């Protein structure tokens, strides 16, 4: 029987754990991942890896024992981890959001992609990022998610979530889908279109942006609905309250089947007559932030926007230069 800790009984410190997720199909990602494993374990932090990724990295687990743990599957792999360090692009970070959504684990993205809007650091700043992790110099940024439900003939046939967007799209290239859109249980308009995107502010710079939707600052709580190539008089991007419910119904009297995509990762086939309901998710995704830079600076940096000619005050110019 184990005795409770007392003033004279030393207590064992709880080990810090980090889940490492890497796009192991890229050599650069493998190199960065191995450097993170080496530096974090040297600092006494336990690194947990998925078994398949540890194999891809060619990692000799015995050389790091007991500071490397292996998770057989994604399910439950983020349990007891303070961070999920993701080495890859936005697709890899969306995968991490899926793995960690039922935990309080923060997601920290190291960008190896092109834009990497969800990432917090670039791969060439790995040394500074590792130092920040070791010193716990990061904060939590909670991002709204979507709860997505699919009904067929009144029966709930699928339920999933999205961090960026849920999009209803046509299947046949040569045929549009006919939909009726509804907001807050009231019909709004009927569209013949290629699809409809329902997005969060986080997803406003992803598919929503490509479809012509507005860019919404992450601090704004709202839901977005954007038609794709709609043939209708009233077919404009809309921003609604976070308490609203969005619904899309595929017209039953047509032969146009559709497909639901969530974050470009999960799909549900949609027969004519299917109904898709989208509302704010109960569980946010928590992103780790290393820098307290304004979202405006992130837009400028990620999209390479020209700010030549901006003057502002001398103090503001210096701040903008520091964040460039």
Secondary structure, DSSP 8 states (H G I E B T S, - for coil): ------TTS-------EEEEEE-TTSHHHHHHHHHHHHHHHHTT-EEEEEHHHHHHHT--GGGTTTSEEEESSSTTTTTT-SEEEEEE-HHHHHHHHHHHTTS--EEEEEE-SSS-TT-SEEGGGHHHHHHHHHTT--EEEEE--EEEEEEETTEEEEEEEESSEEEEEESSTT--EEEEEEETTEEEEEEEESEEEEE-SGGGGTHHHHTT-----TTS-EEEEEEES-BSSS---EEEETT--EEEEE-TTS---EEEEETTTEEEEE-TT-EEEEEE-SS-EEEEES----HHHHHHHHHT---TT----HHHHHHHHHH-
